[in-house]
């Protein structure tokens, strides 16, 4: 798509949506100020800054009140086309030229469907297709978003595409990025959440979401390359076209040696194609801001995805940003984390949030080096944040990734050796696609979690890499990966007491350091004790046991130890809290409902928390 008679100028002001005042060169006369037509009625405030270099197309109609149209603007080192008519013109050329598909036999602009009108109707390979085109000019630090202002019309178009899909058409939303070299596209949830939600619904309904950047010159705009999309999965054609032969040229000889006959250059395209079609829809993936990616990755350590989902949603609602996390009260923080375990994770989250507030003005740093200086962030988490949120080409190697790599090449090294992990990180860094580093990392993790699973036989029939997997060929999948023998966990025996006085139950706060620091627990005794020993223990501290009822045994496994527990429900009479002897002084009696939002009790006591609102024996209700 080309323009004629382009003139360069400097933007001065925009009196209204339709016109702008621009200073242009006037030969020997110096400069003159022209009133020009603005071909994009959006706000475009980040583009039309006073003094910005702009490009104007001279109108061929001498009777027009404005002699020029403003078509492009320089924003830093970028040249951005801001002609609202340019995306459709460029896409039509692209479609007719075979850029979308060489099989296209019909391209019909402005096609009707029922009461709707879509930008294009296409026919190719026996399929009937509709395509709606959206021009994108809003860019912030390499991330492009649409719309730049609320657009009910855009929502309506998406809903109409869903209806067309249900009628059997193949349908597309194509976001035309009117600039080059961006990181990724995402719907502008801040400005118009309804559109973002509609786009997610459309993707789930089978509407295919595409995004392409453009080669922009002062006098032309051409559809160029696919851009990564950060929303619900869509069956885009981006994978193969985006990677091209560049990945094949980036073969890492070290990893080739580690993986024997395995052809590393063959991973990327089938892996990303599989990911585009099969990735799970997860709340942190639908809006991958740095904060959301960070919190989700910390939660997912040692915890299943399905278990994390409700915790993540609740955490985001209560603490939506770095500032809120940094300022949260400890008990609020622990209550939000209650049941996830490994509570040092959330303490380190808050420490890191405080660091980010002090050192980075509340904004997550975007490099691995800076991220590694934050509390609780190691090489995996730093790689995940940098690649997913900032599209940095750095690996994120967790147990899932190590398992996939080990099985692909029958790699017999111990994956729990830090040197092996560092080696795999370096190897993958050299072959990962620069266009989609975040998707590549997530695809590796996803296939490890859902297909190349850790427990039981891997689902090789569903794996896009099975044909190149040395372990699968040899039938040795379950022999890999290899780990060093772990030391046996220490076993500790405890007697847990559910002590009730009238309608209240006794709990106490654990020390501020060590295992389950700062959490609340039921009183306990070391070892397995009899009912008589429990009664004597309470009597020695001023409490009379009115009744004692045995509860079921329980076990909880920590990383390096196991608790084996015996439980009793005890009804007591005696002094109020604060008047008890010895260690009983830190007991507090609470109503059962208070554990819902005030007193975080860890999942280690999960077998007994149900008795907070139930009395056994003669006192049952």
VENVEN-V662153 format. One record per backbone hydrogen bond with DSSP energy under -0.5 kcal/mol. CO is the residue of the C=O (numbers start at 1). NH is the residue of the N-H. Records with the same first field share a line. If there is no record, write none. Layout:
BEGIN
CO->NH, NH
END
This chain:
BEGIN
1->221
5->58
7->56
8->25
9->54
10->23
11->51
13->21
16->19
18->38
19->16
20->22, 36
21->12, 13
22->24, 34
23->10
24->32
26->29
27->30
29->31
30->26
32->24, 34
34->22, 36
36->20
37->39, 70
39->84
44->47, 48
47->49
49->52
52->11
53->74
54->9
55->71, 72
56->7, 58
57->69
60->62
61->64
67->59
68->37
69->57, 71
70->39
71->82, 83
72->55
73->80
75->78
78->75, 80
79->81
80->73
82->84
83->86, 87
85->89
86->90
87->91
88->92
89->93
90->94
91->95
92->96
93->97
94->99, 100
95->98
101->104
103->125
106->123
107->109
108->121
111->118
113->116
116->113
118->111
119->110
120->131
121->108
122->129
123->105, 106
124->127
127->124
128->170
129->122
130->172
131->120
132->174
134->176
136->178
137->139
138->145
140->143
142->183, 184
143->140
144->186
145->138
146->188
151->155
152->156
153->157
154->158
155->159
156->160
157->161
158->162
159->163
160->164
161->165
162->166
163->167
164->169
165->168
169->171
170->130
171->208
172->132, 174
173->175, 210
174->134, 176
175->177, 212
176->136, 178
177->179, 214
178->81
179->214
183->228
184->144
185->230
186->146
187->189
188->192
192->195, 196
193->197
194->198
195->199
196->200
197->201
198->202
199->203
200->204
201->205
202->207
203->206
207->209
208->173, 210
210->175
211->227
212->177
213->224
214->216
215->222
217->220
219->3
220->217
222->215
225->213
228->185
229->231
234->236
237->241
238->242
239->243
240->244
243->246, 247
245->249
246->250
247->250
248->251
251->253
252->256
253->257
254->258
255->259
257->260
259->262
262->264
263->266
264->267
266->270
267->271
268->272
269->273
270->274
271->275
272->276
273->277
274->278
275->279
280->282
282->285, 286
283->287
285->288
287->289
289->293
290->294
291->295
292->296
293->297
294->298
295->299
296->300
297->301
298->301
300->303
304->308
305->309
306->310
307->311
308->312
309->313
310->314
311->315
312->316
313->317
314->318
315->319
321->325
322->326
323->327
324->328
325->328
329->333
330->334
331->335
332->336
333->337
334->338
337->340, 341
342->345
343->347
344->348
345->349
346->350
347->351
348->352
349->353
350->354
351->355
352->356
353->357
354->358
355->359
356->360, 362
357->361
360->363
367->371
368->372
370->373
371->374
374->377
376->378
378->382
379->383
380->384
381->385
382->386
383->387
384->388
385->389, 390
386->390, 392
387->391, 438
392->394
396->398
398->402
399->403
400->404
401->405
402->406
403->407
404->408
405->409
406->410, 411
407->410, 471
408->470
410->412
413->415, 482
414->417
416->418
417->420, 421
418->422
419->423
420->424
421->425
422->426
423->427
424->428
425->429
426->430
427->430
428->431, 432
436->440
437->441
438->442
439->443
440->444
441->445
442->446
443->447
444->448
445->449
446->450
447->451, 452
451->453, 459
454->456
458->460
459->462
460->463
463->466
465->468
466->469
468->470
469->473
470->474
471->475, 476
472->475
476->479
477->480
482->415
490->492, 562
492->564
493->527
494->496, 566
495->525
496->498, 568
497->499
498->500, 570
499->506
500->502, 572
501->504
504->501
505->590
507->588
508->521
511->518
514->517
516->519
519->510
520->602
521->508
523->497
525->495
527->529
530->534
531->535
532->536
533->537
534->538
535->539
536->540
537->541
538->541, 543
539->542
541->581
542->575
543->545
544->546, 573
547->571
549->569
551->567
554->565
556->558, 563
560->490
561->558
562->492, 564
563->556, 565
564->494
565->554
566->496
567->551
568->498, 570
569->549
570->500, 572
571->546, 547
573->544
576->579
581->584
582->585
583->586
584->587
586->509
588->507, 590
590->505
591->594
592->595
593->596
594->597, 598, 599
598->600
600->520, 602
602->605
603->606
605->608, 609
606->610
608->611
609->612
610->613
611->614
615->621
616->619
617->620
END
